Each structure stands twice: as C-alpha cells, then as structure tokens.
C-alpha cells in the first residue's frame, strides 16, 4: 500500500455584496459584541470596497448594532474578571482592534479599580509561585515578575506584589 497525499482544492475567497455584508454583520452583532475595527476587518476579507464598508459600518453604528464604547466596557469587564488581565494588556489589545484611545481610557477608568487589581495580582503571584520550579529566590522573583508583566500589570505593582510574597 502506497501513501498518496491528499490534495485540497484552493480556497476561494468569499465575496459579499454590501447588502449581504450588512445582513451578516447584523446577525453577528446580535449574537456578540463587535467593534468597528472587527467589522471593517471582516468586510475587507469579504472583498468590500472601502466606501461600501464605511457605508455599512455607518448604518450598523446608527442602528446601534455596533457601539465601540459599549464594546470596550464589556471587553474590559470580561478581561479583568475572567482572564485576570491588567490595564496594559487590555489597552494594547483594544488598540489592536482600532478602538479609540479615549474610549479605552474611559472604560478602564470605570471598570478597573486599583485596590481590587492589587489583591488579584497578589493572589495570581501566590498561585504562580506554588506551581513554579526555581533554583533560588532570584530565579523565582524573575519568573514571577515576568509572569505579572505578561498579564499586563504595571511594573511597580508587580514588583511590590512579588516583594510582598517573597517577604512572607
């Protein structure tokens, strides 16, 4: 028995008319929050011209299917509560999704109280330290600081939480 590799047909890009794109995006936005950057990316992938995409986006915004402020608030709430992300990582992620900086800062100010962040960060550091193998205290501290920074927390907060844990 000889092996013959499977051959696949080349992937044909799906193109949509502005009306089809509007209908598809209305369905998507009814199921889950989307930002204007997500919608524009999808429409580009569907082969819509920039003018058509802007028209579809304007209608979605006008009819409140897309609201970047509402999206940013929900995104911050989810990432803070469930993913344990810090402000820096959330800010960078929303910037990559083309959400306006003023909207991002307003959402972060409303949903990210700093007292709760420090407690969460300390708990995350404690849990990470319990699962981490290390040679000495310096190695542990470096790993914990890298971990805290990768979660998007401020360097000073990460250092304070790590020093507090190591002092215990």
Secondary structure, DSSP 8 states (H G I E B T S, - for coil): -----------------HHHHHHHHHHHHHHS---HHHHHHHHHHTT--HHHHHHHHHHHHHTTS--HHHHHHHHHHHIIIII---HHHHHHHHHHTT--HHHHHHHHHHH--HHHHHHHHHHHHHHHHHH---SSHHHHHHHHHHHHHHTT--HHHHHHHHHHHHH-
